[in-house]
Amino acid sequence: MSAPDTLAHRSLASVWHPCTQMKRHEAEPPVAIARAQGPWLHGTDGRRYLDGISSWWVNLFGHGHPHIQAALADQLARLDHVMLAGFTHAPVVELSERLAALTGLGHAFYGSDGASATEIALKMSAHYWRNQGQSAKNRFVGLAGGYHGETVGALAVTDIPLFREAYGPLVRLAGTVPSPDARAAQPGESARETPRDVALRAAAALEAWLAEHHATTAALILEPLVQCAAGMAMHDAEYLRQARALCDSYNVHLVADEIAVGFGRTGTMFAHQQAGIRPDFLCLSKGLTGGTLALSAVLTTDTVYAAFYDDDVARGFLHSHSYTGNPLACRAALATLELFEQTDALARNTVLAQAIDTACAPLAAHPRVRHARRQGMIWAWDVDTPLPDFARRYHRHAMARGLLLRPIGRTLYAMPPYVLDDEAVQHLATNALAALDATLAEEATTPAPTEERLP
């Protein structure tokens, strides 16, 4: 088949790829994938790639898992879709009950993706305060470096200029407070400063902000334990405890965005559980369906739900989309939750994480690596390099070695599926290190003019 007829070239002629400067594909066409199984992606050219980032953090139990496939096939034979306004069905009811049992939060509201979950939570919070006669509480505050999606409402609480600046006139910008990122420890001031000290310092800044702005603030939104798009910025759970107490004190909602860090990624089923707190809103997506179908959910408290329960239609939450609570997606989510129980996934992940730690020890000890860190099943290594296009160069070298990794800026990270065997673990560790050395060897060449920080 001639080059213009390949799947990659046909894609460039017809598809606008996400999070991509399309002109770059003139030199590096997209990789065409024919099938996937377990942690491996198989290209149309016969090569295979270890999915070291779970296909943008969504895949938990490997591609093509038979339990999820069987559930989807069974559901497809029963009910593919029905509108959820005025109707209901078993998968959405059962999934809502399961999520409530896992979180202590109820009345799940469903969306299509992470950004829509953010929009739903923000709208619910502001509308709650309006229904309570406090309509002035309609602004939001988030953490420096926070990422919550790229729709207009979500961009308001996303503190990554690359995503937001082009749409500045459309965005009602939220307030921003310092991140509790443990890398902000200041050993020059105190040789014993810890991640908890950083968390307390950031909490003090949050308290000062809320003291001044609480009367107009509906909610604080944050990513518990790991701010992923900020370069896997990890923080001490003490910040979550402090944030919960401050939100209670100043009468502000706490929105936990666990779109990326939920479902075992941080070591517990949900990240906020490590702090022993309960948020007012919990946003879920990505791993919710095990990486099979698009689905998101927002869970909240009975108090919030009750504020919308009224004879007046205008006091109801009228947000919707056509595929809300799609039966197929809900059934995939139920099958994913069943796999956590059947495989004892959280306990197995503890063993797997230790094996990956051991295999990646040479990478963590690399002389150009800074702040090697792990939270549950998330690894990150900051790389000391002058290359502003380090991420693109590294990705190319990793793919050449059969490994899908996409650094964020100069932060190399791995977030693999929970099903790596010994061969896959060694493949990840060996080729991640080899790709790093190959990338650093290019430092003498002329770098690109701008830094990229795409997830």
C-alpha positions as CSV (number, residue, x, y, z in Angstrom):
1,M,0.0,0.0,0.0
2,S,1.5,3.4,-0.9
3,A,2.2,5.9,1.8
4,P,-0.7,8.3,1.1
5,D,-3.1,5.3,1.6
6,T,-1.9,4.3,5.1
7,L,-4.2,4.7,8.0
8,A,-1.9,7.3,9.6
9,H,-2.0,9.5,6.4
10,R,-5.7,9.0,6.1
11,S,-6.1,10.1,9.7
12,L,-4.2,13.3,9.0
13,A,-6.4,14.1,6.1
14,S,-9.7,13.6,8.1
15,V,-9.1,13.7,11.8
16,W,-8.3,16.6,14.1
17,H,-6.3,15.0,16.9
18,P,-6.6,16.2,20.5
19,C,-4.0,18.0,22.5
20,T,-1.8,18.2,19.3
21,Q,-0.2,20.8,17.1
22,M,-1.2,19.0,13.9
23,K,1.7,20.5,11.9
24,R,4.1,18.3,14.0
25,H,2.6,15.2,12.3
26,E,4.2,16.2,9.0
27,A,7.4,14.8,10.5
28,E,6.0,12.3,12.9
29,P,2.7,10.8,11.7
30,P,0.4,9.3,14.3
31,V,0.9,5.6,15.2
32,A,-1.9,3.5,13.8
33,I,-3.1,0.9,16.3
34,A,-4.9,-2.2,15.1
35,R,-5.7,-3.9,18.4
36,A,-4.9,-4.1,22.1
37,Q,-4.6,-6.8,24.7
38,G,-3.7,-6.5,28.3
39,P,-1.1,-3.7,28.8
40,W,0.0,-3.9,25.1
41,L,-1.0,-1.9,22.1
42,H,-0.4,-3.6,18.7
43,G,0.3,-1.4,15.7
44,T,-0.8,-2.0,12.1
45,D,2.9,-2.4,11.3
46,G,3.1,-5.5,13.6
47,R,5.0,-3.7,16.4
48,R,3.7,-3.6,19.9
49,Y,4.0,-0.9,22.6
50,L,3.6,-1.2,26.4
51,D,0.9,1.2,27.4
52,G,2.8,2.9,30.2
53,I,0.2,5.7,30.7
54,S,-2.9,3.6,30.4
55,S,-4.0,5.4,27.3
56,W,-4.3,8.8,29.1
57,W,-4.9,7.2,32.5
58,V,-8.1,5.4,31.7
59,N,-7.2,1.7,31.5
60,L,-7.1,-0.2,34.7
61,F,-7.2,-4.0,34.1
62,G,-5.7,-4.1,30.6
63,H,-7.2,-3.7,27.2
64,G,-9.8,-6.3,26.0
65,H,-10.5,-7.7,29.5
66,P,-12.9,-10.6,29.0
67,H,-15.0,-9.8,32.1
68,I,-15.8,-6.3,30.8
69,Q,-16.3,-7.5,27.3
70,A,-18.8,-10.2,28.4
71,A,-20.7,-7.6,30.4
72,L,-20.9,-5.2,27.4
73,A,-22.0,-8.0,25.1
74,D,-24.7,-9.1,27.5
75,Q,-25.9,-5.5,28.0
76,L,-25.9,-4.8,24.3
77,A,-28.3,-7.7,23.8
78,R,-30.6,-6.2,26.5
79,L,-30.6,-2.4,26.3
80,D,-28.2,-0.2,24.4
81,H,-29.6,3.2,25.4
82,V,-32.6,5.0,26.7
83,M,-32.9,8.6,27.8
84,L,-32.6,9.0,31.6
85,A,-35.0,11.9,31.8
86,G,-38.2,10.2,33.0
87,F,-36.8,6.7,32.6
88,T,-34.3,4.5,34.4
89,H,-32.6,1.1,34.0
90,A,-30.8,-1.5,36.1
91,P,-27.2,-0.6,35.2
92,V,-27.5,3.1,36.2
93,V,-29.3,2.2,39.5
94,E,-26.9,-0.5,40.4
95,L,-23.8,1.6,39.6
96,S,-25.2,4.5,41.6
97,E,-25.8,2.2,44.6
98,R,-22.3,0.8,44.3
99,L,-20.6,4.2,44.1
100,A,-22.6,5.4,47.1
101,A,-21.5,2.4,49.1
102,L,-17.9,3.0,48.2
103,T,-17.9,6.8,48.9
104,G,-20.6,7.6,51.4
105,L,-21.9,10.1,48.8
106,G,-25.1,9.6,46.8
107,H,-27.4,10.5,44.0
108,A,-24.9,10.1,41.3
109,F,-25.3,12.5,38.3
110,Y,-23.7,11.3,35.1
111,G,-21.8,13.0,32.3
112,S,-19.7,12.0,29.4
113,D,-16.1,12.8,30.5
114,G,-14.0,14.5,33.1
115,A,-14.5,18.1,31.9
116,S,-18.3,17.6,32.0
117,A,-18.0,16.2,35.6
118,T,-16.2,19.4,36.5
119,E,-18.8,21.5,34.9
120,I,-21.6,19.6,36.7
121,A,-19.9,20.0,40.1
122,L,-19.3,23.7,39.7
123,K,-22.8,24.4,38.5
124,M,-24.3,22.3,41.3
125,S,-22.3,24.1,43.9
126,A,-23.2,27.6,42.6
127,H,-26.8,26.6,42.1
128,Y,-27.0,25.2,45.6
129,W,-26.0,28.5,47.1
130,R,-28.5,30.3,45.0
131,N,-31.2,28.0,46.1
132,Q,-30.1,28.7,49.7
133,G,-30.6,32.4,49.1
134,Q,-26.8,33.1,48.9
135,S,-26.5,33.9,45.2
136,A,-23.3,36.0,45.8
137,K,-21.4,32.7,46.4
138,N,-20.8,32.0,42.7
139,R,-17.0,32.1,42.4
140,F,-14.4,29.3,42.7
141,V,-10.9,28.8,43.9
142,G,-8.4,26.2,42.8
143,L,-4.7,25.3,43.3
144,A,-1.8,26.6,41.3
145,G,-1.1,24.2,38.5
146,G,-4.5,22.6,38.8
147,Y,-6.1,20.9,35.8
148,H,-9.8,20.1,35.7
149,G,-10.6,20.0,32.0
150,E,-10.8,22.1,28.9
151,T,-14.4,23.2,28.5
152,V,-15.0,26.8,29.2
153,G,-16.2,26.3,32.8
154,A,-13.5,23.8,33.6
155,L,-10.9,26.1,32.1
156,A,-11.9,28.7,34.7
157,V,-10.4,26.5,37.4
158,T,-7.5,25.1,35.3
159,D,-4.3,26.9,36.0
160,I,-2.3,25.8,33.0
161,P,-1.7,28.8,30.7
162,L,-1.1,26.7,27.6
163,F,-4.6,25.4,27.7
164,R,-6.3,28.6,28.9
165,E,-4.8,31.7,27.4
166,A,-6.2,31.4,23.9
167,Y,-9.7,31.4,25.4
168,G,-9.2,34.1,28.0
169,P,-12.1,36.3,26.9
170,L,-14.5,33.4,27.3
171,V,-13.3,32.3,30.8
172,R,-14.5,33.6,34.1
173,L,-11.3,33.1,35.9
174,A,-11.3,31.5,39.4
175,G,-9.0,32.4,42.3
176,T,-5.8,30.5,42.7
177,V,-4.0,29.6,45.9
178,P,-0.5,28.0,46.3
179,S,-0.2,24.3,45.6
180,P,0.9,21.9,48.4
181,D,3.4,20.3,45.9
182,A,6.0,18.6,48.1
183,R,8.7,19.7,45.7
184,A,8.3,23.2,47.1
185,A,10.1,22.2,50.3
186,Q,12.6,24.8,51.2
187,P,15.6,23.0,52.8
188,G,17.6,26.3,52.9
189,E,15.1,27.6,55.5
190,S,14.8,24.4,57.4
191,A,16.9,21.3,56.9
192,R,14.0,19.2,58.3
193,E,11.2,20.6,56.2
194,T,8.8,17.8,55.1
195,P,6.0,17.5,52.7
196,R,3.6,18.0,55.6
197,D,5.3,21.4,56.3
198,V,4.7,22.4,52.7
199,A,1.1,21.3,53.1
200,L,0.6,23.3,56.2
201,R,2.2,26.4,54.5
202,A,-0.2,26.0,51.6
203,A,-3.1,25.6,53.9
204,A,-2.3,28.8,55.7
205,A,-2.4,30.6,52.3
206,L,-5.8,29.0,51.6
207,E,-7.1,30.2,54.9
208,A,-5.9,33.7,54.2
209,W,-7.7,33.6,50.8
210,L,-10.9,32.2,52.2
211,A,-10.9,34.7,55.1
212,E,-11.1,37.5,52.4
213,H,-13.2,35.9,49.7
214,H,-15.5,33.3,51.4
215,A,-18.6,35.4,51.0
216,T,-18.4,35.1,47.3
217,T,-16.8,31.7,47.0
218,A,-19.0,28.7,46.2
219,A,-16.3,26.0,46.3
220,L,-12.7,25.0,46.4
221,I,-11.7,22.4,43.8
222,L,-8.6,20.3,44.0
223,E,-7.0,17.0,42.8
224,P,-6.4,15.0,46.0
225,L,-2.8,13.8,46.5
226,V,-1.6,14.2,42.9
227,Q,-2.0,17.1,40.5
228,C,-1.4,15.1,37.4
229,A,-1.1,17.7,34.6
230,A,1.1,19.9,36.8
231,G,3.9,17.3,36.4
232,M,2.5,14.7,38.9
233,A,2.8,17.1,41.8
234,M,2.3,15.1,44.9
235,H,1.3,16.4,48.3
236,D,0.8,15.3,51.8
237,A,-2.7,14.2,52.9
238,E,-2.6,16.8,55.7
239,Y,-3.5,19.4,53.1
240,L,-6.8,17.7,52.4
241,R,-7.6,17.6,56.1
242,Q,-6.8,21.2,56.5
243,A,-8.8,22.1,53.3
244,R,-11.8,20.2,54.6
245,A,-11.7,22.0,58.0
246,L,-11.3,25.4,56.3
247,C,-14.2,24.8,53.9
248,D,-16.4,23.9,56.8
249,S,-15.2,26.9,58.8
250,Y,-15.9,29.4,55.9
251,N,-19.0,27.7,54.6
252,V,-17.5,26.7,51.2
253,H,-17.9,23.5,49.3
254,L,-15.0,21.1,48.8
255,V,-14.9,19.5,45.3
256,A,-12.6,16.5,45.0
257,D,-11.6,16.0,41.4
258,E,-10.6,12.3,41.3
259,I,-11.1,12.0,37.6
260,A,-7.5,10.9,37.2
261,V,-6.6,9.7,40.7
262,G,-9.6,7.6,41.6
263,F,-10.1,3.9,41.4
264,G,-6.9,2.8,43.0
265,R,-4.4,5.0,41.3
266,T,-3.1,6.5,44.6
267,G,-3.1,3.2,46.5
268,T,-6.6,3.5,48.0
269,M,-9.9,3.2,46.1
270,F,-10.2,7.0,46.2
271,A,-7.4,9.4,47.1
272,H,-9.4,11.6,49.6
273,Q,-9.9,8.5,51.7
274,Q,-6.2,8.6,52.8
275,A,-7.0,11.9,54.6
276,G,-10.1,10.4,56.3
277,I,-12.3,13.2,54.9
278,R,-15.5,13.4,52.7
279,P,-15.8,16.0,50.0
280,D,-19.1,17.8,49.2
281,F,-18.7,16.8,45.6
282,L,-16.7,13.9,44.1
283,C,-15.9,13.9,40.3
284,L,-15.1,10.6,38.7
285,S,-14.3,9.5,35.2
286,K,-11.3,7.9,33.3
287,G,-10.9,4.6,35.1
288,L,-14.6,4.4,35.9
289,T,-15.3,2.1,33.0
290,G,-11.9,0.5,32.9
291,G,-10.9,2.4,29.8
292,T,-13.7,1.1,27.6
293,L,-16.4,3.8,27.2
294,A,-16.7,7.5,28.0
295,L,-18.5,8.1,31.3
296,S,-18.2,10.4,34.3
297,A,-20.1,10.8,37.5
298,V,-20.5,13.5,40.2
299,L,-21.5,12.3,43.7
300,T,-22.7,14.7,46.4
301,T,-24.2,14.9,49.8
302,D,-27.9,14.5,50.8
303,T,-27.8,18.1,51.9
304,V,-26.9,19.3,48.5
305,Y,-29.5,17.1,46.8
306,A,-32.2,18.3,49.2
307,A,-31.6,21.9,48.2
308,F,-32.8,21.1,44.7
309,Y,-35.8,19.0,45.7
310,D,-38.8,21.4,45.2
311,D,-42.0,22.0,43.3
312,D,-40.3,24.8,41.4
313,V,-38.7,23.5,38.3
314,A,-36.2,26.4,38.3
315,R,-34.8,25.1,41.6
316,G,-34.0,21.7,40.0
317,F,-30.7,20.8,38.4
318,L,-31.5,21.0,34.7
319,H,-28.1,20.0,33.3
320,S,-28.3,17.1,30.8
321,H,-26.9,15.4,27.7
322,S,-28.4,12.8,25.4
323,Y,-26.3,9.9,26.6
324,T,-26.6,10.6,30.4
325,G,-26.3,7.3,32.3
326,N,-25.9,5.2,29.1
327,P,-26.6,1.6,30.0
328,L,-23.6,0.2,28.2
329,A,-21.2,2.6,29.9
330,C,-22.7,1.9,33.3
331,R,-22.5,-1.8,32.8
332,A,-18.8,-1.5,31.9
333,A,-18.3,0.5,35.1
334,L,-20.1,-2.2,37.1
335,A,-17.9,-4.9,35.6
336,T,-14.8,-2.8,36.4
337,L,-15.8,-2.5,40.1
338,E,-16.4,-6.2,40.1
339,L,-12.9,-6.8,39.0
340,F,-11.6,-4.8,42.0
341,E,-13.2,-7.4,44.2
342,Q,-12.5,-10.5,42.1
343,T,-8.8,-9.7,41.8
344,D,-8.2,-8.0,45.1
345,A,-6.7,-5.3,43.0
346,L,-5.6,-2.9,45.7
347,A,-3.6,-5.5,47.6
348,R,-2.1,-6.8,44.3
349,N,-1.1,-3.3,43.3
350,T,0.9,-3.0,46.5
351,V,3.0,-6.0,45.4
352,L,3.2,-4.8,41.8
353,A,4.2,-1.3,42.8
354,Q,7.1,-2.7,44.8
355,A,8.3,-4.7,41.8
356,I,8.2,-1.6,39.6
357,D,10.1,0.3,42.3
358,T,12.8,-2.3,42.3
359,A,13.0,-2.4,38.5
360,C,13.0,1.4,38.1
361,A,15.7,1.9,40.8
362,P,18.4,2.7,38.2
363,L,16.1,5.3,36.7
364,A,15.4,6.9,40.1
365,A,19.2,7.0,40.7
366,H,20.1,8.5,37.4
367,P,22.3,11.5,37.9
368,R,20.0,13.7,35.9
369,V,16.8,12.7,37.7
370,R,15.4,14.9,40.5
371,H,12.5,14.3,42.9
372,A,11.9,10.6,42.1
373,R,8.5,9.9,43.7
374,R,5.6,7.5,43.8
375,Q,2.0,7.6,45.0
376,G,0.3,4.3,44.7
377,M,0.5,3.3,41.0
378,I,1.8,6.7,39.8
379,W,5.5,7.2,39.3
380,A,7.3,10.5,38.4
381,W,10.9,11.6,37.8
382,D,11.9,15.2,37.1
383,V,14.7,15.4,34.5
384,D,17.4,18.0,34.7
385,T,17.8,19.0,31.1
386,P,18.0,22.2,29.1
387,L,15.9,20.7,26.3
388,P,12.7,22.7,26.1
389,D,11.2,20.0,23.9
390,F,12.3,17.2,26.1
391,A,8.8,15.6,26.2
392,R,8.5,15.3,22.5
393,R,12.0,13.9,22.1
394,Y,11.6,11.4,24.9
395,H,8.3,10.2,23.6
396,R,9.9,9.5,20.2
397,H,12.7,7.5,21.7
398,A,10.4,5.5,24.0
399,M,8.1,4.6,21.1
400,A,11.1,3.4,19.2
401,R,11.7,1.0,22.0
402,G,8.1,-0.2,22.2
403,L,7.1,1.9,25.2
404,L,4.3,4.5,25.3
405,L,5.3,7.3,27.7
406,R,4.6,11.0,27.3
407,P,6.4,13.3,29.7
408,I,4.7,16.4,31.0
409,G,7.3,19.2,30.4
410,R,10.5,17.8,31.9
411,T,8.7,15.4,34.2
412,L,8.8,11.8,33.1
413,Y,6.0,9.7,34.6
414,A,4.4,6.3,34.4
415,M,0.8,5.3,35.2
416,P,0.5,1.8,33.8
417,P,-2.5,-0.6,34.0
418,Y,-2.7,-2.9,37.0
419,V,-1.9,-6.0,35.0
420,L,1.8,-5.9,34.3
421,D,3.6,-9.2,34.5
422,D,7.4,-9.6,35.1
423,E,8.2,-9.2,31.4
424,A,6.2,-6.0,31.2
425,V,7.7,-4.6,34.4
426,Q,11.2,-5.1,33.0
427,H,10.2,-3.7,29.6
428,L,8.9,-0.6,31.3
429,A,12.0,0.0,33.5
430,T,14.7,-1.0,30.9
431,N,13.3,1.0,28.0
432,A,12.3,4.1,30.1
433,L,15.9,4.4,31.2
434,A,17.3,3.7,27.7
435,A,15.0,6.3,26.2
436,L,16.1,8.8,28.8
437,D,19.8,8.3,27.9
438,A,19.0,8.6,24.2
439,T,17.1,11.8,24.7
440,L,19.8,13.4,26.9
441,A,22.4,12.5,24.3
442,E,20.7,15.0,22.0
443,E,21.3,18.0,24.2
444,A,24.1,19.2,22.0
445,T,21.6,19.7,19.1
446,T,19.6,22.9,18.7
447,P,16.5,22.8,20.9
448,A,13.0,23.9,19.8
449,P,12.1,27.4,20.9
450,T,9.3,26.7,23.4
451,E,8.6,24.2,26.1
452,E,5.6,21.8,25.8
453,R,3.6,20.7,28.9
454,L,1.0,18.4,27.3
455,P,-0.3,15.5,29.4
